[in-house]
Amino acid sequence: MNYVKVYVEHSALSLNQLFTYSCDKPVEPGCRVIVPFGPRELTGFVASLVDQPDTDRKILPVVRVLDETPLLNEELFELAGWLADQCCASVISVLKTMLPPAMRPASGKQKVVLEDWLYPVTPETDAALTRKQDTFLRSLTLPIQAAKARKQSVSMTRSLLEKGYLTLRQQPKDRDVVRIPEPDSPPELQPFQKQAIDRIQQSDAGVFLLHGVTGSGKTEVFLRLAQDALDQGRQVLFLVPEIGLTPMMTERVMARFQDQIAVYHSYLSPQEKYAQYQRVREGKVKIVVGTRSACFMPFSNLGLILMDEEHDASYKQDSMPRYHTRDVVLHRSAHHGCKAVLASATPSLESYARTLKHVYELVELPERIHKRMPEIQLVDMRTEPVISGFSRKLLDAIQSRLEKQEQTILLLNRRGYLPVVRCADCQDVRICPDCGIALSYHKKENRLVCHSCERSFRYDPVCPACGSPHAAMVGMGTEKLEETLQELFPQARIVRMDADSTRKKGAHKALLDEFGKGADILVGTQMVAKGLDFPNVTLVGVLQADNALIRTDYRAAETAYEMLEQASGRSGRGKRPGEVLIQTFDPAHYVLQAVKNHDYQGFFRQEMQYRHLGNYPPYTYMAMVVFSHEKPEKAMDKAQQAAEMFREQRVLGPVTISMRRQKHRVRLLIKDKDPARLCQAVWQMVHELDHGAVKLDVTMHPLRLED
């Protein structure tokens, strides 16, 4: 009799432990099993095998073994344990995150879709074939999908199966998720690109920060480094922060490397994710292009990791386990002994500070391919004539581009039609009952939507507080911006790209294709600010730029700088000069001045001074714990008890923050100069605090503070 130690599928931290079961069937660590757990049968993940149980409790037997071979190799299993410890999360939550939905350790898992394939066999009898049957058999390229063979001839296929010349086998249905474009021709490298490639290839460093201005040819540097890794017989991981960037980057990579590539991101169906995961697991592809979750792909011989737009907050997962992709990249890079290249035109302060301490090696691309950076104007909205939210300067600039058949990108980082609906008589604002924040009006659906929990409500023009029919519409979102633009420029072809217009699968690519084929104006939220490369775009306009600067968050200035500098970089990427107009009520702000002058170092120095004064990262490490309960006093009571447990750390709070899903929430912020000591203190609090029905949400090294 063998014994197995198993993680059950519950992600709760209180169940983050191993449970022992007996097993009389062959099984290996990394396989899924069905086990009895209380009154239910749950899926578990085998962590190890033992000869004798280390408990006096009654040992129950495994009900069923689900996998013949381990789903995760030794490296990924070790990574799961390490990441759970670093993120203060359960191991099972990491395992669920690592695997595609069809392979996750969960009882209600998505099923893998199977299909019939025909394979050749030597018949056991001497059943002779007719001439037509023999000709048909020879015409098949075996193995072949049964459906394809039957499409040619149902009767012939049936006869060959009956006579034993073919056999049916079921295997997971594969789906092609990308179209292979025409092969490209590598362009001639600029001297500064060649210098960057040579330095990365020849250096003994393991981690590089590639700081290149927008339009400096970082992607071509990536492709040359990837080719070098492939020439050595190794694999390449190519990460992008958001799904919107994946189609363009995939096309570039596939044009260079053709069918050697797998694609992995959240918009794939469970079956497509499974198929792509298996292609990597079986060694059928050499390159993976994907978003955050692609960092867990089952590589066996990883030779290079490329992380584009490394500053982007999308690399941080906002549900358990709340990991940062960069940490996984560095861990896997060290394990495989391969180089990791983090790249950005606006590196995170943490990454750039690490280059100054020589933790990362800094490599720079200081020039654009076409040499000319776009000219940036800060339009002072206090003095400028305004029409429907547009300055006269911006309207004239858009008209000029339409006349010259050049393209424009407009950034307004707020989706919806009208951000706030307020009663004109009593000033009551429509609020989400679950979250306590203002609802946004979406005209197309005629509904009020909470942009925090995504709950929506039917729009009633009558004020629920006083009964007045007079609703005042305050502000503007991308939906209203699109409508206003169409009224101002009726001849213009306008494409809108935001979270509402890109909900359907393939929408990102379809919208970008539409703009690439000649639409005049691309309107959108921050997703239009990064990664897009359209040489005919000569104007970028930013509306309500100040909104990004007034957030109550320690990273507000950094986030605003990144977004505005990245957006500016979409203009003038071809041979024509680019222009950027940023509408603001505070043109003297240091963030806007740094953007205007393309002065990353100036922004870095100024912002680091503020971080030092406030004792914020990268000068310290932080953890955030949020306590939630239906009764506010219970959440506050547990938060106060927890605060007293941190004796060596600086604690900010507890403070009450906005509700979520009808739960009152209280936040603690814990700071420590030593990340290991901080992590240990948080784990100790989790284990020792009797929090009862109060829910705990832990975020190690948060990029934004819950408000």
C-alpha angles and dihedrals in degrees: 000000000000127000128215132199110221139190108216120219098255109111095202113125089228088065095045093122141095122265121203123228135169118242128189094182127081111267137158134207109274095040126117122239136182110237136177111252115177109309093338139068112234137183115252138184119233110233100175146344122240134187096218131024116247095212136075092217121109109277113225122203126248108258098210141350110228102188132049092197131030117273092210129044123226093268095054093045090053089046091054092055093045094048093047089054094047094046096041088238137130117270091232091057089056092048090051090051094048097053129065114254094260091057101040122123095250131119093223093048125156112262122240111242111233129199135191120257128186119229128185119249137175107251118241092218132049093250105161123222124227117236091256092049091049091049091048092049092050091050092059119093099218134246092042136164108266090226091059093050092048090050087062094045129343094191095049092049091050092049094051090050092049093049091049100245092117133035132199122236128177120224135165114284111249122210129198105230098181137043116232108237127208113287113264130220114238109245123233110273122241113235092251091052091052091048091053092049093047092049094051093046095047099040122097091216119115101208127043133187108211104201107189128163115242111283094020095125102257092153092058089050088052092050094051092048090048091051090053091053091048091050087058090054095251136126130252131214115201114189129194123181103231140030090239090067095047100080094053094043093044091053092051093048095043093048087058101038102022115198098000091093138094122195123211127180142128097270093066118100117247089257092051091048090050092050093049092046091051092049089059093041091053093046095244094133133041102199131051121195114189153121129266099309092053088077087080097056113137101254119173100186109022111182105171139014119201117190113188121200089011091181094065118120090217087080088071114080113224098205132057118326090039096195130160114231090221091064091052090047093053092046094050092043090057092046095051094038091234133135122260119206116197111193137189144138086222107034119198113261089243093056096044091048088054090057089056089053090046093241088122125029113239117225118179137205099192100177140055120244088242090040096228122103116205119264110247125207124189105215110211105220091193091071105020121097108251128208118184092333094314125110116231089244093057093047091050091048092051091049090050091054092049090053092049092044091240124138134250133204118201121195122203110161096210124082127205131054103275119007096209134029112202130177110247091213108040097017091231112160121215105247133192106249091213100047106022094229131118118279120230123226117234109196099195092059093028089227140124112239131195107222090202104054096012092231112149134205135196110263115241116183090208112094110243091210103052106004094243116150091209109102118180115213110217124195134347137268132192093270092057091041090058091049093048092049092051090053092048095043107026092172094055123104105225129194121194120205119185140116091285098050094044101051094107121079112266092015094121093056093042093053093045090048090051091052092044091054093061114289111153106222132028113200121189156123124269091305089079090053099071141054098356116133114189112153093202093061107105100157132055119180124191119200124199092005091168093067090077092054099053098060114122095237132110090233096049095108093045093048091048092049092049094049096046095044092046092048091049089053092064090072125085098008092142130054095288119085117257132224131198126196116192115190111213143153092212110047092162093064111124092233092055092044090052090051092047091054097037085237108157094160091052091051091046093053094047096045093045089058090056092046090052093050092049094041093236130145134325085034092052141012122246141200126191123206120188120195118200134186140146089252115059094209092058093052091048093047093054091045091054091049090050093048090059091057094066102081101158097038134076110246125201114196153315091230130166114244134182121303125254123202093345092307121125112228135207124190133212121190116199124193131193136162090221114065094197092051091047092051092048092050093051092049090049090053091049092052098042103039114092095213096167111184093353110108119227122208115188124195117182114206096000118206092205133020120239109245 
